[in-house]
Amino acid sequence: MKMEGLEIRKIVTIIEETGREANRELATPIKKAAAVAVFTNPFAGRYVEDLAPLTDASVKLGDMLAKQAVAALGLDGKQVESYGKAAIVGENGELEHAAALLHPKLGTPMRENIGGGKALIPSAKKMGSSGTAIDVPLGHKDAAFVRSHFDAMEVRIPDAPRANEIMLCVVMTNGGRPLPRVGGLTVDQIKGEDGLR
């Protein structure tokens, strides 16, 4: 399957649902959904100054993955509470290839699919081989200082990324951690003015 000149080998969706924590039933189960694309790195094994093809491809990839993550949650996009993004680059690539995908343009399609999102989208990147796991950091979509939503979702694909591949992940959730109780700004206190509070 091709998209924006990238050869996609597979798309994977992972759903995690927590209904019980510390021997207590949660009033609303916490759902996390990761949508992952595994594709050939067009710059594997060579230095290229202009990484715009990856940056440009991130727009359509991000739209597809965001739609998939929201659908996996079974929600209207506006009900998503937190988000995150990450990439693992195979050994013949560079961390900068992950940066080209994650930072300049990926946030726009993610936000469009959830009706906004004023806060910075937490991100992580690393080099790795097949089966490498990455903890995708999560934060509230409208206020980065909402402590109850400081979280992560581990994502791992047994056969990815191969040496000449990249694995791009988008994660969406319907809430924060189960039973949060470490204080700080709460969801009902969000002002949503600057993406922080």
C-alpha positions in Angstrom: 0.0 0.0 0.0 1.4 3.4 -0.9 0.8 6.8 0.6 2.6 10.0 -0.4 5.4 8.0 -2.0 5.8 5.8 1.1 5.5 2.0 0.9 3.4 1.0 3.9 3.9 -2.6 5.0 1.3 -2.8 7.7 -1.1 -0.8 9.8 -1.7 -2.0 13.4 -4.3 -0.9 16.0 -3.8 -1.7 19.6 -6.6 -1.1 22.2 -6.1 -1.1 26.0 -9.1 -0.9 28.3 -8.8 -0.7 32.1 -12.0 -1.3 34.0 -10.5 -2.1 37.4 -7.6 -0.6 39.4 -6.4 -1.2 43.0 -9.3 -3.6 43.5 -11.9 -0.9 42.5 -14.3 -0.8 39.6 -13.8 2.4 37.5 -17.0 4.3 36.9 -15.8 4.7 33.3 -13.2 2.3 31.9 -10.1 4.1 30.6 -9.4 3.3 27.0 -6.2 3.9 25.1 -5.9 3.3 21.4 -2.7 3.3 19.4 -2.7 3.4 15.6 0.6 2.5 14.0 2.0 2.6 10.5 5.1 0.6 9.5 6.7 1.8 6.3 9.9 1.8 4.3 12.2 4.7 5.2 13.0 6.4 1.9 16.3 7.8 3.3 17.6 4.6 5.0 21.3 4.1 4.6 22.1 7.6 3.2 22.4 11.1 4.3 19.8 13.5 2.8 19.7 17.2 3.6 16.1 17.8 2.7 13.7 15.7 4.8 10.5 17.5 3.4 9.1 14.3 1.8 8.8 12.7 5.3 7.4 15.9 6.8 4.8 16.2 4.0 3.9 12.5 4.2 3.2 12.9 7.9 0.0 14.9 7.1 -1.8 12.1 5.4 -0.3 9.5 7.7 -1.3 11.5 10.7 -4.9 11.9 9.4 -5.2 8.2 8.7 -3.8 7.2 12.1 -5.8 9.7 14.1 -9.0 8.5 12.4 -8.1 4.9 13.2 -7.3 5.7 16.9 -10.5 7.6 17.4 -12.6 4.9 15.7 -10.9 2.3 17.9 -12.0 4.2 21.0 -15.6 4.2 19.7 -16.0 7.9 20.4 -16.7 11.1 18.7 -13.3 12.8 18.2 -14.3 15.7 20.5 -14.6 13.2 23.4 -10.9 12.3 23.2 -9.1 13.7 26.3 -5.4 13.0 25.8 -3.0 12.3 23.0 0.6 11.4 22.1 2.8 10.5 19.2 6.0 8.5 18.7 8.3 6.9 16.2 10.9 4.2 16.1 13.5 4.3 13.2 15.2 1.1 12.1 18.9 0.8 12.3 19.6 2.1 8.8 17.8 5.4 9.5 18.4 8.4 11.7 16.6 10.0 14.7 16.1 13.0 12.4 13.9 11.0 10.2 11.6 10.5 13.2 11.7 14.2 13.9 10.8 15.0 10.4 7.6 12.9 10.8 6.7 14.0 14.3 7.3 17.7 14.7 6.6 20.0 11.8 3.2 18.9 10.5 1.8 15.8 12.3 0.0 17.7 15.0 -2.4 19.4 12.6 -4.2 16.3 11.3 -4.3 14.9 14.8 -6.0 18.0 16.2 -8.4 18.2 13.3 -9.7 14.7 14.1 -10.5 15.6 17.7 -12.0 19.0 17.3 -9.0 21.0 18.5 -6.3 20.4 21.1 -4.6 23.5 22.4 -1.8 21.6 24.3 1.5 20.5 22.9 1.3 16.9 21.8 3.8 14.8 23.9 6.2 12.8 21.7 9.1 10.3 21.8 11.5 8.9 19.3 14.2 6.3 19.3 16.2 3.9 17.1 15.4 0.3 17.3 15.1 -3.1 15.7 12.1 -5.5 15.2 10.2 -5.8 18.5 11.5 -2.7 20.1 9.0 -1.1 22.4 8.4 2.6 22.8 6.5 4.4 25.6 4.2 6.9 23.9 3.9 9.9 26.3 0.4 11.2 26.8 -1.0 14.5 28.0 -4.4 16.3 28.1 -5.2 17.7 24.7 -6.2 21.2 26.0 -4.1 21.8 29.1 -0.6 20.4 29.5 -0.6 20.9 33.3 -3.5 18.5 34.0 -1.5 16.0 36.2 -4.2 13.2 36.0 -3.4 12.8 32.3 0.4 12.5 32.6 0.6 8.9 31.3 2.0 6.7 28.6 1.1 3.7 26.5 3.7 1.1 25.5 3.6 0.2 21.9 5.5 -2.8 20.4 5.1 -4.6 17.0 7.0 -7.9 17.0 8.3 -7.6 13.5 8.9 -3.8 13.2 10.7 -1.7 12.5 13.0 -3.6 10.2 16.4 -2.0 9.4 15.0 0.1 6.5 11.7 1.0 8.1 10.0 3.5 10.4 7.2 2.8 12.8 4.9 5.9 13.4 2.4 5.8 16.3 -0.5 8.0 17.2 -2.3 7.4 20.6 -5.6 8.8 21.8 -7.4 8.2 25.1 -10.8 8.8 26.7 -9.3 9.8 30.0 -6.3 10.1 32.3 -4.9 7.5 34.7 -7.2 5.4 36.8 -7.9 6.8 40.3 -5.6 9.9 40.0 -4.9 11.5 43.4 -1.6 13.5 43.2 -3.3 16.9 43.1 -2.7 19.6 40.5 -5.0 21.1 37.9 -8.1 19.0 37.3 -10.1 18.7 34.1 -13.0 20.8 35.4 -10.5 23.7 36.1 -9.2 23.9 32.5 -9.3 27.4 31.0 -8.0 26.3 27.7 -6.4 29.7 26.9 -2.8 28.8 26.3 -2.6 25.0 26.1 -1.0 25.0 29.6 -3.9 25.5 32.1 
